[in-house]
Amino acid sequence: MERKQFGLGDVVEMKKQHPCGTNQWKIIRMGMDIRLKCQGCEHSVLIPRHKFEKSLKKVLVHAEENE
């Protein structure tokens, strides 16, 4: 299976939605862990990269497109 390409500032869709009702997240930090900010309620979470890659559904907006 091909790995999905994602980068800092991208807006991604996750498999499970946040309790606020949205499943769109913005990547605000990358490393061994990924920090995401919910696009609905602005809550941020830090999850391990492996878990993030597993639960990533698709990249909605690439960072280059935002600029």
MOMOQUI-V122419 format. One record per residue. RES is the residue in one small letter. SS is DSSP state (h for helix, s for strand, l for the rest). PHI is phi in whole degrees, 0 to 359 (none if undefined). D_LAST is the distance of its C-alpha to the last C-alpha in Angstrom with 2 decimals. Layout:
# MOMOQUI-V122419
[[RES SS PHI D_LAST] [RES SS PHI D_LAST]]
This chain:
# MOMOQUI-V122419
[[m l none 30.38] [e l 281 26.99] [r l 284 24.66] [k l 283 21.33] [q l 268 18.26] [f l 217 15.92] [g l 211 13.84] [l l 298 12.68] [g l 92 10.21] [d l 289 11.25] [v s 258 13.06] [v s 238 16.55] [e s 250 19.80] [m s 260 22.96] [k l 292 26.52] [k l 258 27.93] [q l 269 26.58] [h l 287 26.48] [p l 304 29.49] [c l 286 27.40] [g l 112 27.05] [t l 250 23.51] [n l 237 22.61] [q s 257 18.80] [w s 228 17.59] [k s 252 14.50] [i s 280 15.18] [i s 246 15.30] [r s 204 17.81] [m l 230 19.16] [g l 174 22.57] [m l 294 25.94] [d s 245 24.85] [i s 244 21.63] [r s 258 20.65] [l s 242 19.21] [k s 242 18.48] [c s 295 19.85] [q l 281 17.68] [g l 271 20.98] [c l 245 22.79] [e l 69 20.46] [h l 286 23.13] [s s 244 22.21] [v s 228 24.28] [l s 242 24.89] [i s 231 26.22] [p s 298 27.45] [r h 304 25.32] [h h 299 28.17] [k h 294 28.37] [f h 298 24.61] [e h 297 24.71] [k h 289 27.81] [s h 263 26.50] [l s 285 23.05] [k s 268 23.29] [k s 196 20.02] [v s 269 16.27] [l s 275 14.86] [v s 225 11.05] [h l 280 9.66] [a h 300 7.02] [e h 298 5.65] [e h 289 5.61] [n h 288 3.81] [e l 282 0.00]]
